[in-house]
């Protein structure tokens, strides 16, 4: 590579342009992590089929067009891929210099949600609706800016050679940077996103080499915070009801426990190979609410069975495996921290989403990465993949 963010390839003049240059050993195309990229594409492709199955007969939401959600899901994936390419082109090191701007923009976005411009959907005021069916969830992009911001602070003196590990003052600054957007998101309230952000912070601190006292302190603070939130009645009634239904699945099966019970019925009825795509009785009968978004995994369980649901988990595992390798092989602490933060994000959100459909985790409204319908989530996930690819592409060939 001729530069940190360059797509040109050293040793190849204009006469070697074209396919030879594209597939040269040190070209960007050859250095991309193709197992991760292809697994992400496969997940989004499967998601398109599952979203179509869940919405093609839902005339009350698809505006009379059975292909309405399918087309938009494919468009969201296409935009997400374009954003990924843009991130790879800019490079994670260039984005490192733009962290203050990105952080400010993300804070402005989540603050806008708390103004009259914000809209409440499913009990959470975490959307900005633009009209024409277009909306944005700014909290999704906070995940990226917290990872980049904390990585910038924690790695600055280590990558410069001044320190071997981030000191306590630096860790405190990084936690302060993350605390501001978390408090704003908590006011929405969007407890699911808060849980993801806290998991990201833990992953980032572990990867940075910070003292274990910070890890134990974070866990202790989390426990105390949960108790305080419960005692101070910060949670809305619908959130308390969700936790109550998780603790006692038989509680109000026609009310707060309805979603989880119907999801488990759908997945349990799929058996080994499923009822067949578009032939699931729970999906066709529209028994599972929000099936194209939060509960999309139930479509896979019912219509594709254990095999199809297992394939989704396997593909997510490949993405996480490759991301872990990128974190391990990075030659700079900044890249390691960014990759580790994304691993923590993807791992927890996938586990929580699949777990809530199985009844082993409370319902929090988190989408399944790559698979669930939703533009903001899709854009953020593919931008994160772009960061991972940039870390791999910009690693020296000898590393």
C-alpha positions, 0 to 999 in steps of 0.5 A: 500500500502506498499510504494509510488510506490509499487503494493504489498498489505499490509496484503496479504502474498504469500498464498493470491496471485493470483486473491484474491490479485488482487481484494483485497480492497486495490489492484491497480486493485480495486483502479483504476478509472474504469469509466475513463479507460473504457471511454478512451477505448471506445473512442479509440475503436470508434476512430478505427472504425471512422479512418477505415471508413475514410481511407479504400478507400483512396488508395493514403494514405493507401498504397493499404491496407484498414486496414493500418490505422486501424491496426496502430491506434489499435497498437498506442492504445495498446502502449498508454495503455502500457505507461499508465501502466508504468506510474502507476507502476512508480507513479507520485511521482517518476516521480516528482523526474525525472522532470529535466531529462524529461524536458531536453529530451522534450526540446531536442525533440522540438529543433530537430524539428527545425534542418534538422531532422524536417519535415513540414506537413500541414504547420507546422514543428513539426514532426521528420520522422524516415522512414517506416511510423513512425514519432514523434511529440515531442510537444505532450510530452511537455504538460506532462513535463510542467504540471509535472514541474510547479506542482513540483515547485508550490507545493514544499514548500506548500506540505512541510508545509512551505507555504500555497500558492506558492509565487510570486517568485515561480510562476515566476519560474514556468512560466519561465520553461513553457515559454522556450518550448512554444517559441520553439513550436511557432517557428515551428510554431504550434499555436494550441499546443501553445494555449493548453500549455497556457490553461494548464498554466492557469489551473495549476495556478488556481489549485495551489492557486496562486494570482489572479493577476497572472491569470489576468496578464496571460490573459492580456499578452495573449491578448497583445501577440496575437496582437503582433504576428499579427502586427509582422507578425509572423504567416504564410500565411496559419494560417492567412488564417485559421483565415480569413476563421473562421471569414468569412466562405463564404470566398474562399469556394473552398480554405481556407474555404473548410475544414470547409464547408465540415466538416459542411456539413458532420456533418449536413447531419447525422441527428439523427442517421446518414447514418450508419457506412461506408455509409457516402457520404462525407466520402466515397466521400473523401470530407473532408481532414485529416478526420482520424486525425483533422476532425475525428469527422465529420465521427461520425457526418455523419455516427453515427449522433447526437447519435454517436457524442453525445456519444463521447462528453459524454465519454469525459465528463466522463473522465473530470468528473473523472479527476476533482474528482481526482484533488479534492480528492488528499491529496497533492497539487502536485497531485491536480495541475497535475490533474488540468493541464490534465483537462485543456488540455483535455477540451480545446483540445476536445472543439477546435477540435469539435468546428472547425468541427462545424465552431465555432472555427478556424482550428488549427490542434489539434487532438481529444483526444483518437479518432484521428489517431496519435501515438504521441497524443495517447501516450501522452493522455494515459500517462496523464491518467496514471498520473491521475490513479497514483494520485488516486491509491496512495491516502491513503485509508482513504482519 
